[in-house]
Amino acid sequence: MPTVPGRVVKQLVSQQVLRALEPAALELSVQATQDVQRERDRTQQTLENSVSNGRIMNPERAARQHDAVEPENRLVARTLEQRWEEGARKRA
């Protein structure tokens, strides 16, 4: 009876597991991208509402919002940084 080396079996099993997980990983990536975009849109809408209502974002509030952003949401953090800087410029 022929035998199959353990490393070959391990490699084949690893490949099959990774193939099985690819769709889930892709779906999670798409979901994360959509979540970030929704958060960015919500933040942008808040800013637009503040501007249209004649309110300028308070730099201290912008700093608090920036500090509250999770590290994985760097895109949102950059948007908040820009608002913070814009509010500071308008107050100066």
Buried (B, 14 or more C-beta within 10 A) or exposed (E): EEEEEEEEEEEEEEEEEEEEEEEEEEEEEEEEEEEBEEBBEEBEEEBEEBEEEEEBBBBEBBBEBBEEBEEEBEBBBEBBBEBBEBBBEEEE
